[in-house]
């Protein structure tokens, strides 16, 4: 088992060492297109690893997985892995994954650990698992050093309350929400009902709380007025009714979690329609 690294300098040295292929003294040509940082509390580690497995080939990156353990004695422990993916014609993609356990007070100052590890001149994405600790030292420090924050409000229990806190960071960092991406097929289907949908008074959503709140917020923001929401809980978005009438079921299958995250990693600009839907959901 590899020895745990206990400082940023040791991590940097290990990355440099692993960049040299066996039998060669020349570092591999880095193919990363971004730095992908993930804040992953211990209860989310297994789910996060499953998603990351499906991403490396599509988005070669330096991935930094931060696991906060504030109850532990101060310090950090890290491991570095380099994966190689053949792409044909003798070409290869190299992906670096750095897993860092932030212990004790280290968990409240993650930016000081990750900033030296960011790849220069490339965008930095932050995937936050679970409800962001809005206002905390760890959240504030990371938001200030990344280009995009990616959340999944399906993972949040306090809805729509948490949307108000999320809206407060829209002017500081571009935000993506995987829960919003899961509603895309339904939003297209509902938009196709225009102008018949112009006078809708009530929407019923069978799905997660996030999907229900975001679809209702989207309608309110597009129509410029209130639309009542009725929510029937389900693990996935199974149906929508407009004033008691079922909306047509959109074609296609729901995307996989890794596909959803992959799509968000292709986005660089703010999504103003999403921001308006969040603000409308939070009212």
Buried (B, 14 or more C-beta within 10 A) or exposed (E): EEEBBEEBEBBBEBBEEBBEBEEEEEEBEBBBBBBBBBBBBEEBBEEBBEBBEBBBEBBBBBBBBBBBBBEBEEBBBBBBEBBEBEEEEEEBBBBBBBBBBBBBEBBBEBBEBBBEBBBEEBBBBBBBBBBBBBEEBBBBBBBEBBBBBBBBBBBBEEBBEBBBBBBEBBEEBBBBBBBBBBBEBBBEBBEEBEEEBEEBEEBBBBBBBBBBBBBBBBBBBBBEEEBEBEBEEBEEBEBBBBEEEEBEEBEEEEBEBBBBBBBBBEBEEBBEEBBBBBBBBBE
